[in-house]
Amino acid sequence: MKPLLSMFCLLFACGSFAFSQDDRLVVKKDPSDPKRMICELKYATFKVPEGWQPNRSEGKTQCILTKSSDKPGSSSPMIMIDVGKPSAPSAKELASSFAKMWGGKALDKTLKMDGEDGYIITIPPTEKKLQPTNAIVVIKDSRVFMLIGGAKSDEKLDKVLDQLAADWHWK
């Protein structure tokens, strides 16, 4: 009985994070794929990659994605979606600046996020602490959007970020 009660509490706690609603983040089940959710931000919508769950955040971070299998509060791999005013005139310059700050590299290769160029950043691991490992930077309508993957290890989140960018749609 005790393990069942613990599992119910954990499920309730995870569910309350994933399906919380506010004006910054609305989460719905994907009608075409019951294993995934659709998130709606003020400026865009995106499908949550399979095996991940959305969590509300504050400040410039609009949403934090964590692995569905992780316990709340763990410092395992995560993806942050930040929105703000650009501090440089182009996404390429912002990507270079962010990469430099973390000892990484902004690649010449770009990817499309619903028609906009996204600049890709890779960051090598330096310590066993939670830090960015990959990122995508896009400017749309005078706002910078940063999808930042972070992990404690050298785990790269490029495939998850690529999927997130492919499922991204501007409002």
N, C-alpha and C positions, 0 to 999 in steps of 0.2 A: 504494500500500500504506500509506503514512504517513497519508493522510487517513482511511482505513478504520480504522486502529489508533486514531487520535485520536477518531474517532466512537465506537468501541467503549468506550474509556476513559470518555468523557463519558457515554455511556448507562449504563455500570456505576455511575458515581459518582451520577448522578441516581436510578437505580433503588435504590441502597443507602439513599438518604435517604428515598425514598417508601415503601419497604416494610420499613423498620426497625421492629422490634417492641420495646416495653417495656410496663411496666404503666400508663404514662400515655397511650400512644397505640398503638392497633392499627389497621393499615391493611389493607383487603381490596379486591379488585376488586368492582365493583358487578355482580352477576349479570344485572341487567336492562339495563345500559348499559355495554358494555366500554370506553367512552371515559372513564368516571368511576370514582372510588374511594369507598369508604365508610370513614370514620374513626370509631373508637370511643374515647371518653374515659371516665374513671371515671363521669361523671355524664350523659353524653349521647352520641348518635351523630349523624352528619351526612354528607351526600354532598358530596364535593369538587366545586365548580363546574367545568364543562368548561373545559379549557385551563389548569388550576391543578394543583399538586401539593403534598401535605403534607410537612412536615419536622418532625422532633422538635425540642423545645426544653426548656429547664430553667426552674426557678423557677415563678413564677405563670403564665408563658406555656406552655400545654399543647401548642400546635401553631402552626406558622407556615406559611401557604400562600403559595407563590410561583408565578409563571407558569411553565408547563411549558417554554416556549421559552427561558427565561432560564438563563444559566450559573450554577452554584453560586457563592455569594459575591457576586453582583452586587447592587447596591442599587436594584433596580427595584421596582415596586409589590409590596406584600405585605399579607397579612392575618394579624394575630396574634389568637389566641384565648386570653384570660387568664381564670383562675378564682381567686377569692380571697374573703376575708372583706370584707363591705361596710363602708365607713367612714362611711356615712350610712344612715338608716333606710329610704330608698326608692330605687328605681332612677331615678326622676325627679330626685331631688336629686343622685345620683351623676352622672347624665348632665349636669346643669347645672354641677356642679363640674368635670368633665372638660372640658367645652366651654370654660368660663371659663379654665382652665389653658392651653389652646391657642389662645385668641382666637376660639373658634367659638361655635356656638349650638345649644342643645338644642331640638329642634322640639316643638311641641305634638302633632304627629302621632305615633302609635305604630304598631307592627306586632306581629303575633302570632308567637311562637316556641313552637310546640307548646302553645298555650293561654295562655302567659304574655305579658304586655305588654313589648315591647322599646321603649326610648326611643332615638330617632334623633338623632345629632349630626352637624352639618356644620361643617367647618373650612376657612376660605379659605386659599389658599397665601400664604406670606409670603416664603420664601426657596427657593432651589434646593437644599434638603437634604431628606433623608428625614424626613417628619413625618406625623402623622395627618391624614387628609383627611375621613374619615367613620368613624362608630362606631355600634354598637348596644349598649345596656346593659340587662341583665335580672337580676332577683334571683329565685332559685329555691332553696327549702330552705335559707335562711340563707347562700347563697353568691351572689356577684356574678359574672356572666359578661359579659365584654366582647369583642365582635368589633370589632377595630380595623383599619381599612384605612389604609395609609400609602403615600405616593409622594413622589418628588422634585419632581414637577411639580404642576400643578393638576389632574391626573387624578383624577377622582372614581370611587370604587369602590362607589357606592351600589347599582347593579344587581347586582353580585357579592355584596354583603352581603345584599341582599334575597333572592337565590336561596339563599344559605347558611342564612339564617333560615327560609326556607320548607321546607328539607330537614332541619331540626333536630328531633331527637326526644329527649325526656328519658328516662332509665332509671328 
